[in-house]
Amino acid sequence: MSATALPRAAVTRPVPVHTGPRVVLGDAVVVAGRNLRHLTRNPQLLVFATIQPVMFVLLFRYVFGGAIAVPGGSYVNYLMPGVFAQTVAFGAIATGVGLAEDLSKGLIDRFRSLPMARSAVLAGRTLADLVRNVGVVTLLVLVGMAVGFRVSNGVLALLGGLALLLLFGFALSWVFALVGLLTADAESAQAAAFPLLFPLTFASSAFVPVQSMPGWLQTFAANQPVTAVVDAIRALVLGGPAGSLVLKALAWSLGLLVIFVPLAVRRYRQSG
């Protein structure tokens, strides 16, 4: 039998490898580098990841902003933390879509045949998406300032709010990593992600105050992760009591990581 005709089991049999924190981290960095190179070689992906949130800023700032009243300040200052959260939330879909695409093309089977830490595939994918989020959010801060967004509490408060945002985006990446591993292909992963994200992003305090919503919707909107993160960022960068809000946002992000990292890793192992 020729080398090209090997049965699938022979190709995908895992190669034993010693794993430890340094090995896993090193392998994850290599996988992350591969994913980032893939992003730079597909400019349309990078354009979509940056143009869409900029369009949301301009749309809400100049089209809807004049019709939306917010307490105690300008709408652009209220808006930008919501756009930040929406951007990292929708960016997390790329994790699931990328994993589903790699599975359907057999690349994950190739990774399993290499002497590398198996958890590095998921860690590398989520790490690459974290790096992408850093670039996109930095661009959004600059765009926001160009259209009137101002920080009241100084640079350190802004950096703290962005760190909280990036942690939330990293946690969501693991949620959608599981979605990608549970679906058959990239199209199915994307189709499964949007019904989950739309209620979280738009039925939240991201774009309008929760108090303006119908009473039956306020309970959900006030007690879901996007609202927790947006409210914490607003308190940090615009002023106001932030302690309890930051703790609530941290609890949501860490809780998602505690639940979905083991589930995603388990599913990855079962899919081999």
C-alpha positions in Angstrom: 0.0 0.0 0.0 1.4 3.4 -0.9 2.0 6.2 1.6 -0.9 8.2 0.1 -3.3 5.3 0.6 -2.8 4.9 4.4 -6.0 4.3 6.2 -7.4 7.2 8.2 -6.6 5.6 11.6 -3.0 5.3 10.7 -2.8 8.9 9.8 -4.6 10.3 12.8 -3.2 8.1 15.5 -1.8 10.5 18.2 1.9 10.6 18.7 2.9 10.3 22.4 4.4 13.6 23.6 5.5 14.8 27.0 3.4 17.7 28.0 3.8 20.4 30.7 3.0 24.1 31.0 6.0 25.1 28.9 5.4 22.6 26.2 1.7 23.5 26.0 2.5 27.2 25.9 5.1 26.8 23.3 2.9 24.7 21.0 0.0 27.1 21.6 2.1 30.1 20.5 3.1 28.2 17.3 -0.5 27.4 16.5 -1.5 31.0 17.2 1.2 32.2 14.9 -0.2 30.0 12.2 -3.7 31.4 12.6 -2.4 35.0 12.6 -0.5 34.3 9.4 -3.6 32.9 7.9 -5.5 36.1 8.8 -2.9 38.3 7.2 -2.9 36.2 4.0 -6.7 36.6 3.8 -7.2 40.4 3.7 -10.9 40.1 3.4 -11.1 38.6 6.8 -9.2 41.4 8.4 -11.2 44.0 6.5 -14.5 42.5 7.7 -13.2 42.3 11.3 -12.3 46.1 11.2 -14.8 47.7 8.9 -18.0 46.2 10.4 -17.4 47.7 14.0 -16.3 51.0 12.5 -19.6 51.1 10.5 -21.5 50.4 13.7 -19.8 53.3 15.4 -20.7 55.7 12.6 -24.2 54.4 12.2 -25.2 54.7 15.9 -23.3 57.9 16.4 -24.7 59.9 13.5 -28.0 58.1 12.5 -29.5 56.8 15.7 -27.6 58.9 18.3 -29.8 61.9 18.0 -32.9 59.9 18.8 -31.6 58.0 21.8 -31.5 59.7 25.2 -29.2 58.5 27.9 -28.9 59.8 31.4 -26.1 62.0 32.5 -24.0 62.5 29.3 -23.5 62.3 25.6 -24.6 59.3 23.6 -21.2 58.7 22.0 -19.7 58.2 25.5 -22.5 55.8 26.3 -22.2 54.1 23.0 -18.5 53.2 22.7 -18.3 50.7 25.6 -21.3 48.9 24.0 -19.6 48.8 20.6 -16.4 47.5 22.2 -18.3 44.6 23.8 -20.3 43.9 20.6 -17.1 43.8 18.6 -15.3 41.2 20.8 -18.5 39.2 21.0 -19.0 38.9 17.3 -15.3 38.4 16.8 -15.5 35.3 19.0 -17.5 33.6 16.2 -14.3 33.4 14.2 -13.0 30.9 16.8 -15.8 28.5 16.1 -15.8 29.0 12.4 -12.1 28.5 12.1 -12.1 25.3 14.1 -15.0 23.9 12.2 -13.2 24.7 8.9 -10.0 23.0 10.1 -12.0 20.0 11.2 -13.8 19.7 7.8 -10.5 20.1 5.9 -8.7 17.4 7.9 -6.2 19.8 9.4 -7.1 18.8 13.0 -6.4 15.2 12.1 -2.9 16.3 10.9 -2.3 18.2 14.2 -3.2 15.0 16.1 -0.6 13.0 14.3 2.2 15.5 15.3 4.2 15.3 18.6 2.5 18.3 20.1 0.2 19.0 23.1 -3.3 18.4 21.9 -4.7 21.2 24.0 -2.5 23.6 22.1 -4.8 23.6 19.1 -7.6 25.2 21.1 -5.3 27.4 23.1 -3.6 28.6 20.0 -6.8 29.4 18.2 -8.2 31.4 21.2 -4.8 33.1 21.7 -4.7 34.3 18.1 -8.2 35.7 18.4 -7.2 37.5 21.6 -4.4 39.2 19.7 -6.8 40.1 16.9 -9.1 41.6 19.4 -6.3 43.8 20.8 -5.8 45.3 17.3 -9.4 45.8 16.5 -10.3 47.4 19.9 -7.3 49.7 19.6 -8.6 50.9 16.2 -12.1 51.4 17.7 -10.8 53.5 20.5 -9.1 55.8 18.0 -12.3 55.9 15.8 -14.4 56.7 18.9 -12.1 59.5 20.0 -12.4 60.9 16.4 -16.2 61.1 16.7 -16.2 62.6 20.2 -15.6 59.7 22.7 -13.8 61.0 25.8 -12.5 59.2 28.9 -13.2 60.9 32.2 -11.1 58.8 34.6 -7.7 58.8 32.8 -5.7 56.3 30.8 -5.3 53.7 33.5 -9.0 53.4 33.9 -9.4 53.0 30.1 -6.7 50.3 30.1 -8.4 48.5 32.9 -11.7 48.6 31.1 -10.1 47.2 27.9 -8.4 44.5 29.9 -11.8 43.5 31.3 -13.2 43.5 27.7 -10.4 41.4 26.3 -10.9 38.8 29.1 -14.5 38.6 28.2 -13.7 38.2 24.5 -11.2 35.4 25.4 -13.9 33.6 27.4 -16.4 33.9 24.6 -13.8 32.4 22.2 -13.9 29.2 24.3 -17.7 29.2 24.1 -17.7 29.3 20.4 -14.7 26.9 20.2 -17.2 24.4 21.6 -19.8 25.4 19.0 -17.3 25.0 16.2 -16.4 21.5 17.4 -20.0 20.5 17.7 -20.9 21.5 14.1 -20.1 19.9 10.8 -18.6 22.8 8.9 -17.9 26.5 9.0 -21.3 27.5 7.6 -23.1 25.6 10.3 -20.8 27.0 13.0 -21.7 30.6 11.9 -25.4 29.8 11.6 -25.4 28.4 15.1 -23.5 31.3 16.6 -25.7 34.2 15.5 -28.9 33.1 17.4 -26.8 33.0 20.5 -25.1 36.4 20.1 -27.9 38.5 18.8 -30.1 38.4 22.0 -26.9 38.9 24.2 -25.7 42.0 22.3 -28.9 43.8 21.4 -31.0 42.9 24.5 -28.4 44.5 26.7 -27.3 47.9 27.9 -24.8 48.1 25.0 -26.9 50.6 22.9 -29.8 51.7 25.0 -30.5 51.9 28.8 -32.1 48.7 30.2 -34.8 50.9 31.8 -36.1 51.8 28.3 -37.0 48.2 27.5 -40.3 46.5 28.3 -40.5 45.1 31.8 -40.5 41.5 30.7 -37.2 42.0 28.9 -35.5 44.1 31.6 -34.9 41.1 33.8 -32.9 39.3 31.1 -31.1 42.4 29.9 -29.9 43.4 33.4 -28.6 39.9 34.3 -26.6 38.7 31.3 -22.9 38.9 30.6 -22.8 41.6 27.9 -24.6 44.1 30.2 -22.3 43.2 33.1 -19.2 43.9 31.0 -20.5 47.0 29.3 -21.7 48.6 32.6 -18.3 47.8 34.2 -16.4 49.5 31.4 -18.7 52.5 31.5 -18.1 52.9 35.2 -14.4 52.6 34.8 -13.9 55.0 31.9 -16.7 57.5 32.5 -16.8 57.6 36.3 -19.1 56.2 39.0 -19.0 53.3 41.5 -17.2 50.5 39.6 -16.2 48.0 42.3 -19.3 45.8 42.3 -19.8 46.1 38.5 -16.2 45.0 37.8 -16.6 42.0 40.2 -19.8 41.0 38.4 -18.1 41.3 35.0 -15.1 39.3 36.2 -17.4 36.6 37.6 -19.1 36.2 34.3 -15.9 36.0 32.3 -14.2 33.6 34.7 -17.3 31.5 35.1 -17.5 31.1 31.3 -13.9 30.0 31.2 -14.4 27.5 34.1 -17.3 25.9 32.3 -16.4 26.0 28.6 -12.6 25.4 28.6 -13.1 21.8 30.0 -16.1 21.2 27.7 -14.3 22.4 24.6 -11.2 20.3 25.5 -13.3 17.2 26.2 -15.2 17.6 22.9 -11.9 18.0 21.0 -10.6 14.8 22.5 -13.8 13.0 21.7 -13.8 14.1 18.1 -10.5 12.3 17.4 
